């Protein structure tokens, strides 16, 4: 996974009207999630298709720990 992954660029462009601090916070959260996914079985290389309800639930549980 690279920090300039296309999904980050597209996401940043979609937030062009937002405050830069908000964009940085959103990107930080997205990068954390993508990195966590990459560490899971089948999560590397990252593709948006691996984002599932189960993956999000697993990440939220991970954050609670």
VOKOL-298196 format. One record per residue (C-alpha): residue number from 0; residue in one letter; chain; x, y, z. Coordinates in nm, 3 decimals. Layout:
<recs>
(NUM; A; A; (X; Y; Z))
...
</recs>
This chain:
<recs>
(0; X; A; (0.000; 0.000; 0.000))
(1; X; A; (0.126; 0.346; -0.078))
(2; X; A; (0.020; 0.673; 0.080))
(3; X; A; (-0.062; 0.817; -0.263))
(4; X; A; (-0.298; 0.534; -0.352))
(5; X; A; (-0.549; 0.643; -0.615))
(6; X; A; (-0.838; 0.612; -0.369))
(7; X; A; (-0.673; 0.876; -0.147))
(8; X; A; (-0.634; 1.113; -0.441))
(9; X; A; (-0.995; 1.064; -0.552))
(10; X; A; (-1.121; 1.106; -0.194))
(11; X; A; (-0.916; 1.424; -0.146))
(12; X; A; (-1.054; 1.571; -0.467))
(13; X; A; (-1.409; 1.492; -0.358))
(14; X; A; (-1.348; 1.698; -0.043))
(15; X; A; (-1.204; 2.003; -0.217))
(16; X; A; (-1.457; 2.240; -0.058))
(17; X; A; (-1.385; 2.117; 0.297))
(18; X; A; (-1.154; 2.272; 0.551))
(19; X; A; (-0.798; 2.138; 0.504))
(20; X; A; (-0.789; 2.017; 0.866))
(21; X; A; (-1.104; 1.815; 0.805))
(22; X; A; (-0.954; 1.664; 0.490))
(23; X; A; (-0.637; 1.567; 0.680))
(24; X; A; (-0.844; 1.406; 0.957))
(25; X; A; (-1.054; 1.211; 0.706))
(26; X; A; (-0.744; 1.097; 0.517))
(27; X; A; (-0.579; 0.987; 0.839))
(28; X; A; (-0.883; 0.774; 0.925))
(29; X; A; (-0.894; 0.628; 0.574))
(30; X; A; (-0.522; 0.547; 0.576))
(31; X; A; (-0.557; 0.375; 0.913))
(32; X; A; (-0.843; 0.162; 0.786))
(33; X; A; (-0.664; 0.071; 0.462))
(34; X; A; (-0.345; -0.017; 0.652))
(35; X; A; (-0.543; -0.236; 0.891))
(36; X; A; (-0.708; -0.407; 0.593))
(37; X; A; (-0.367; -0.465; 0.434))
(38; X; A; (-0.258; -0.646; 0.750))
(39; X; A; (-0.556; -0.884; 0.733))
(40; X; A; (-0.557; -1.209; 0.535))
(41; X; A; (-0.643; -1.125; 0.173))
(42; X; A; (-0.611; -0.752; 0.238))
(43; X; A; (-0.298; -0.687; 0.037))
(44; X; A; (-0.296; -0.552; -0.224))
(45; X; A; (-0.575; -0.315; -0.130))
(46; X; A; (-0.871; -0.283; -0.363))
(47; X; A; (-1.196; -0.104; -0.277))
(48; X; A; (-1.381; -0.433; -0.332))
(49; X; A; (-1.243; -0.571; -0.005))
(50; X; A; (-1.431; -0.303; 0.190))
(51; X; A; (-1.727; -0.494; 0.327))
(52; X; A; (-1.959; -0.454; 0.621))
(53; X; A; (-1.762; -0.731; 0.792))
(54; X; A; (-1.434; -0.548; 0.730))
(55; X; A; (-1.571; -0.224; 0.873))
(56; X; A; (-1.712; -0.408; 1.174))
(57; X; A; (-1.377; -0.581; 1.230))
(58; X; A; (-1.193; -0.250; 1.212))
(59; X; A; (-1.430; -0.085; 1.457))
(60; X; A; (-1.379; -0.376; 1.697))
(61; X; A; (-1.003; -0.340; 1.650))
(62; X; A; (-1.024; 0.031; 1.737))
(63; X; A; (-1.217; -0.050; 2.056))
(64; X; A; (-0.938; -0.280; 2.174))
</recs>
